[in-house]
Amino acid sequence: MSHLTPIIFILLAVRNTEGAVTPVVTLSPNWNNVYSGDRVTLSCSVGSVEEDKRGYDYYTWYKDGKFYMNGKSRTFTANVEDNGVYKCSGRSGIYSDPVRLHVISDEGAVTPVVTLSPNWNNVHSGDWVTLSCSVGSVEEDKRGDYYYTWYKDSKVYMTEKSRTFNAKKEHNGVYKCSVGSGVYSNPVQLNVISDAVLILQTPPDIIEGDSPSLRCHSKNKNNNKIYYYMNGKLINIGDTSQIPNITAAQTGMYKCGKYIQDRWKAAETYINVQGEFYFYILFYLNDLYYC
């Protein structure tokens, strides 16, 4: 079942300093997540019986920032193209607060994917990082920023497809995104490390069959050899270390080390190699969730 979140509206006539009334958008039924085929009514009200009796052209509606229609209300059968952010205005030109409508396709919604660029979940403070949300569809990925909602540590973070930033400690957290369908991506952890000379960087998710690269990253650049270890055993010497066709048996503690200013420095991280079956279960549960 989909999570149908009720929207509670208090229809108070809010007047600005010049006496104009701020209109209010209501959805009926009172849910912002609906299925394709559900009947939905959008209404605009200024909380005044006399003003609400005004003619067709008194109310102007906008969807995703563009003109949508004239009229006090509209009832329609929801389709995926009705996904969007709606607001209305009266003759005064004052806009209502926006209301988002999510229409979930009967054919199954696509699960978005969060990507980090560069593809490391451990970064130094000051490194540049890009967070991106994609549904793998050229047409859907052309949608405006309103189509994407990001969450950081379960709180709304931004409404953009992607963001590039100079990493700081406050960027530490667990990120996920959702698209117009209301389906959420899997979470991705970003660790911004400010006090370590050396950090070991790995991709955020490693699945059996992947060939992940490990990188020993230091703000102090030199050409000294870098040593890579798995569970205490040396596995490679080089700038980076790639593990071809990794298996679940290679889950364990990984470490890298090098000499910096004649002192041995090392960093380690635990890598959990997730089996393909684990991801089949995730996708299956996701399908059940939206059944």
Long-range contacts (C-beta under 8 A, 24 or more apart in sequence): 1-289, 1-290, 1-291, 2-33, 2-35, 2-104, 2-182, 2-289, 2-290, 3-33, 3-182, 4-31, 4-33, 4-34, 5-31, 5-32, 5-33, 6-30, 6-31, 7-31, 7-32, 7-99, 11-45, 11-47, 12-47, 13-46, 13-47, 13-48, 16-94, 20-92, 20-94, 21-46, 21-47, 21-48, 21-51, 21-90, 21-92, 21-94, 22-46, 22-94, 22-95, 22-96, 23-59, 23-88, 23-89, 23-90, 23-94, 23-95, 23-96, 24-96, 24-97, 25-86, 25-87, 25-88, 25-96, 25-97, 25-98, 25-99, 27-99, 27-101, 32-99, 32-100, 32-101, 32-102, 33-102, 33-104, 33-182, 34-78, 34-101, 34-102, 34-103, 34-104, 35-78, 35-103, 35-104, 35-106, 36-78, 36-79, 36-80, 36-103, 36-104, 36-105, 36-106, 37-77, 37-78, 37-106, 38-77, 38-78, 38-103, 39-75, 39-76, 39-77, 39-78, 40-75, 40-76, 40-77, 40-78, 40-82, 40-101, 41-73, 41-74, 41-75, 42-73, 42-74, 42-75, 42-86, 42-101, 43-72, 43-73, 44-72, 44-73, 44-88, 44-90, 44-96, 45-72, 46-90, 51-90, 54-90, 54-91, 58-90, 58-91, 59-88, 59-89, 59-90, 60-88, 60-89, 61-86, 61-87, 61-88, 62-86, 62-87, 62-88, 62-89, 62-95, 64-144, 64-146, 65-144, 65-146, 78-103, 79-103, 80-105, 80-180, 80-181, 83-147, 83-180, 83-181, 84-146, 84-180, 85-146, 102-180, 102-181, 102-182, 103-180, 103-181, 104-181, 104-182, 104-183, 104-290, 105-181, 108-287, 108-290, 109-179, 109-181, 109-182, 109-183, 109-290, 110-135, 110-136, 110-137, 110-140, 110-179, 110-181, 110-183, 111-135, 111-183, 111-184, 111-185, 111-186, 111-283, 111-286, 112-148, 112-177, 112-178, 112-179, 112-183, 112-184, 112-185, 113-185, 113-186, 114-175, 114-176, 114-177, 114-185, 114-186, 114-187, 114-188, 116-188, 116-190, 116-204, 118-201, 119-203, 119-204, 120-201, 120-202, 120-203, 120-204, 120-215, 120-217, 121-188, 121-189, 121-190, 121-191, 121-201, 121-202, 121-203, 121-204, 122-191, 122-193, 122-199, 122-200, 122-201, 122-202, 122-217, 122-269, 123-167, 123-190, 123-191, 123-192, 123-193, 123-199, 123-201, 123-217, 124-167, 124-192, 124-193, 124-194, 124-196, 124-199, 124-217, 124-219, 125-167, 125-168, 125-169, 125-192, 125-193, 125-194, 126-166, 126-167, 126-219, 127-166, 127-167, 128-164, 128-165, 128-166, 128-167, 129-164, 129-165, 129-166, 129-167, 129-171, 129-190, 130-162, 130-163, 130-164, 131-162, 131-163, 131-175, 131-190, 132-161, 132-162, 133-161, 133-162, 133-177, 133-179, 133-185, 134-161, 135-179, 140-179, 143-179, 143-180, 147-179, 147-180, 148-177, 148-178, 148-179, 149-177, 149-178, 149-179, 150-175, 150-176, 150-177, 151-175, 151-176, 151-177, 151-178, 151-184, 167-192, 168-192, 169-194, 183-286, 183-290, 186-282, 196-267, 197-260, 197-265, 198-256, 198-257, 198-258, 198-260, 198-265, 198-266, 198-267, 199-267, 200-254, 200-255, 200-256, 200-267, 200-268, 200-269, 202-254, 202-269, 202-271, 205-274, 206-246, 206-271, 206-272, 206-273, 206-274, 207-273, 207-274, 207-275, 207-276, 207-278, 207-279, 208-246, 208-247, 208-248, 208-273, 208-274, 208-275, 208-276, 209-245, 209-246, 209-276, 210-245, 210-246, 211-242, 211-243, 211-244, 211-245, 211-246, 212-242, 212-243, 212-246, 212-271, 213-240, 213-241, 213-242, 214-240, 214-241, 214-242, 214-243, 214-254, 214-256, 215-239, 215-240, 216-240, 216-256, 216-257, 216-258, 216-267, 218-258, 218-260, 218-265, 220-260, 220-261, 222-258, 222-260, 224-258, 224-259, 224-260, 225-258, 226-256, 226-257, 226-258, 227-256, 227-257, 227-258, 228-254, 228-255, 228-256, 229-254, 229-255, 229-256, 229-257, 230-254, 246-273, 247-273, 248-273, 248-274, 248-275, 249-273
